[in-house]
Amino acid sequence: MRRPRKPDSAAAEADERTVRTAALALLAGRDFGRAELARRLERRGYPAEVVAAVVEGLVAERLLSESRFVEQFIRQHAGRGHGPVRIRVELRERGVAQGDIDEGLAAATEDWAGIARETRRKRFGLSPPGDYRERARQARFLQYRGFSAEQVRAALGPGEDIES
């Protein structure tokens, strides 16, 4: 785990312009949630009151958007083969409000069962699990990746390569 930086005198006496510049530099790299951006800035030694004011200003200017962050996070992690359960937990760990998470997942257009099938295929190949033990192993893997029981069943069911 990384140690927090010691606040230097320049950071402790930072004005809003300095903190805003640091925040914009972070946002230039990727989107952040409000809480995560505030934590990052405070870890750099900036005063919490100034950080809170800057974050609120960025939200008011629409330079920082919780919903945009959630949408981007869901899309990115779904592309990595993560399911909605895991995405929900990771967003919660980043300090995103439960309502924003629920809205983001409800608005997501991802085919979660299809992502679960593709994730299973990448890991275990095209052929479906042959016996109960292999099926259970693949189900545990998909549950770890954050897919619901229904999505796991859809992924482990008869695939497109088997004719009914």
HURA-V115124 format. One record per residue. N is the residue number from 0. RES is the residue in three letters. PHI is phi as a letter, one per 20 degrees, with the letter a starting at -180 (NA if undefined). PSI is psi in degrees with one decimal (NA if undefined). OMEGA is omega in radians with two decimals (none if undefined). Layout:
((N & RES & PHI & PSI & OMEGA) (N & RES & PHI & PSI & OMEGA))
//
This chain:
((0 & MET & NA & 140.3 & -3.12) (1 & ARG & f & 143.1 & 3.08) (2 & ARG & e & 142.3 & 3.07) (3 & PRO & f & 145.0 & 3.12) (4 & ARG & f & 146.6 & 3.04) (5 & LYS & f & 131.9 & 3.13) (6 & PRO & f & 126.4 & 3.09) (7 & ASP & e & 167.8 & -3.06) (8 & SER & f & -33.4 & 3.13) (9 & ALA & f & -42.1 & -3.13) (10 & ALA & f & -38.8 & -3.12) (11 & ALA & f & -29.0 & -3.12) (12 & GLU & d & 19.2 & -3.05) (13 & ALA & f & 140.8 & 3.03) (14 & ASP & e & 174.9 & -3.08) (15 & GLU & f & -35.1 & -3.12) (16 & ARG & f & -41.0 & 3.13) (17 & THR & f & -44.8 & -3.14) (18 & VAL & f & -40.1 & 3.11) (19 & ARG & f & -42.3 & 3.11) (20 & THR & f & -43.5 & 3.11) (21 & ALA & f & -40.8 & 3.13) (22 & ALA & f & -43.3 & 3.13) (23 & LEU & f & -34.0 & 3.08) (24 & ALA & f & -40.0 & 3.09) (25 & LEU & f & -44.0 & -3.12) (26 & LEU & f & -21.5 & 3.09) (27 & ALA & f & -26.8 & -3.13) (28 & GLY & f & -42.9 & -3.14) (29 & ARG & a & 169.8 & 3.08) (30 & ASP & f & 150.8 & 3.06) (31 & PHE & c & 156.0 & 2.93) (32 & GLY & e & 163.1 & -3.11) (33 & ARG & g & -51.1 & -3.06) (34 & ALA & f & -41.3 & -3.12) (35 & GLU & f & -41.1 & 3.11) (36 & LEU & f & -43.7 & 3.12) (37 & ALA & f & -43.1 & 3.11) (38 & ARG & f & -44.0 & -3.14) (39 & ARG & f & -44.8 & -3.12) (40 & LEU & f & -40.7 & 3.12) (41 & GLU & f & -34.2 & 3.09) (42 & ARG & f & -27.4 & 3.09) (43 & ARG & f & -4.7 & 3.06) (44 & GLY & o & 6.1 & 3.13) (45 & TYR & f & 145.2 & -3.12) (46 & PRO & f & 139.2 & -3.08) (47 & ALA & g & -37.9 & -3.11) (48 & GLU & f & -41.9 & -3.13) (49 & VAL & f & -41.1 & 3.12) (50 & VAL & f & -45.0 & -3.13) (51 & ALA & f & -42.5 & 3.14) (52 & ALA & f & -42.0 & -3.14) (53 & VAL & f & -44.3 & 3.14) (54 & VAL & f & -44.1 & 3.11) (55 & GLU & f & -39.5 & 3.10) (56 & GLY & f & -41.3 & 3.12) (57 & LEU & f & -36.6 & 3.09) (58 & VAL & f & -44.1 & -3.14) (59 & ALA & f & -34.5 & 3.13) (60 & GLU & e & 0.0 & -3.11) (61 & ARG & m & 24.8 & 3.04) (62 & LEU & e & -18.6 & 3.10) (63 & LEU & c & 120.2 & -3.08) (64 & SER & c & 120.5 & 3.12) (65 & GLU & f & -42.7 & -3.11) (66 & SER & f & -38.5 & 3.09) (67 & ARG & f & -41.3 & 3.11) (68 & PHE & f & -45.7 & -3.12) (69 & VAL & f & -45.1 & 3.14) (70 & GLU & g & -47.2 & -3.14) (71 & GLN & f & -41.2 & -3.12) (72 & PHE & f & -45.1 & 3.13) (73 & ILE & f & -47.9 & -3.13) (74 & ARG & f & -45.3 & -3.10) (75 & GLN & f & -45.8 & -3.09) (76 & HIS & f & -30.7 & 3.03) (77 & ALA & f & -37.3 & 3.09) (78 & GLY & f & -24.6 & 3.09) (79 & ARG & e & -1.3 & 3.14) (80 & GLY & n & 24.2 & 3.09) (81 & HIS & e & 145.0 & -3.14) (82 & GLY & e & 174.4 & -3.06) (83 & PRO & f & -30.3 & -3.14) (84 & VAL & f & -47.6 & 3.14) (85 & ARG & f & -40.3 & 3.13) (86 & ILE & f & -42.5 & 3.12) (87 & ARG & g & -45.7 & -3.13) (88 & VAL & f & -45.0 & -3.11) (89 & GLU & f & -36.7 & 3.09) (90 & LEU & f & -39.9 & 3.11) (91 & ARG & f & -39.8 & 3.11) (92 & GLU & f & -26.7 & 3.13) (93 & ARG & e & 4.9 & 3.05) (94 & GLY & n & 17.1 & 3.12) (95 & VAL & f & 137.6 & -3.13) (96 & ALA & f & 145.3 & -3.10) (97 & GLN & g & -39.4 & 3.13) (98 & GLY & f & -41.4 & 3.11) (99 & ASP & f & -38.0 & 3.11) (100 & ILE & f & -48.1 & -3.13) (101 & ASP & g & -44.0 & 3.12) (102 & GLU & f & -43.4 & -3.12) (103 & GLY & f & -44.1 & 3.14) (104 & LEU & f & -34.1 & 3.10) (105 & ALA & f & -35.3 & -3.12) (106 & ALA & e & -13.6 & -3.10) (107 & ALA & f & 137.6 & -3.12) (108 & THR & e & 9.1 & -3.10) (109 & GLU & f & 143.8 & 3.02) (110 & ASP & e & 91.9 & -3.01) (111 & TRP & f & -38.5 & 3.11) (112 & ALA & f & -39.3 & 3.11) (113 & GLY & f & -39.9 & 3.10) (114 & ILE & f & -39.4 & 3.10) (115 & ALA & f & -43.0 & 3.10) (116 & ARG & f & -45.8 & -3.12) (117 & GLU & f & -39.3 & 3.10) (118 & THR & f & -42.1 & 3.11) (119 & ARG & f & -43.3 & -3.14) (120 & ARG & f & -41.0 & 3.13) (121 & LYS & f & -36.5 & -3.07) (122 & ARG & e & -40.4 & -2.97) (123 & PHE & d & -2.8 & 3.12) (124 & GLY & n & 179.6 & -3.04) (125 & LEU & f & -36.7 & -3.05) (126 & SER & f & 140.2 & -3.14) (127 & PRO & f & 163.4 & 3.14) (128 & PRO & f & 136.9 & -3.05) (129 & GLY & e & -33.9 & -3.10) (130 & ASP & c & 176.6 & -3.08) (131 & TYR & f & -40.9 & -3.10) (132 & ARG & f & -44.3 & 3.11) (133 & GLU & f & -38.2 & 3.10) (134 & ARG & f & -42.7 & 3.13) (135 & ALA & f & -39.9 & 3.13) (136 & ARG & f & -44.9 & 3.13) (137 & GLN & f & -35.9 & 3.11) (138 & ALA & f & -42.2 & 3.10) (139 & ARG & f & -41.9 & 3.12) (140 & PHE & f & -47.3 & -3.12) (141 & LEU & f & -35.7 & 3.08) (142 & GLN & f & -39.3 & 3.09) (143 & TYR & f & -36.4 & 3.14) (144 & ARG & f & -9.1 & 3.01) (145 & GLY & o & 25.5 & 3.12) (146 & PHE & e & 146.6 & 3.14) (147 & SER & f & 168.2 & 3.14) (148 & ALA & f & -39.2 & 3.13) (149 & GLU & f & -42.3 & 3.13) (150 & GLN & f & -36.4 & 3.10) (151 & VAL & f & -44.5 & 3.11) (152 & ARG & f & -41.1 & 3.13) (153 & ALA & f & -37.5 & -3.11) (154 & ALA & f & -31.3 & -3.09) (155 & LEU & e & -10.7 & -3.14) (156 & GLY & f & -174.7 & 3.12) (157 & PRO & g & 128.1 & -3.11) (158 & GLY & e & -178.6 & -3.14) (159 & GLU & f & -19.3 & -3.10) (160 & ASP & e & -2.9 & 3.10) (161 & ILE & d & 128.6 & 3.12) (162 & GLU & e & 138.5 & -3.12) (163 & SER & e & NA & none))
//
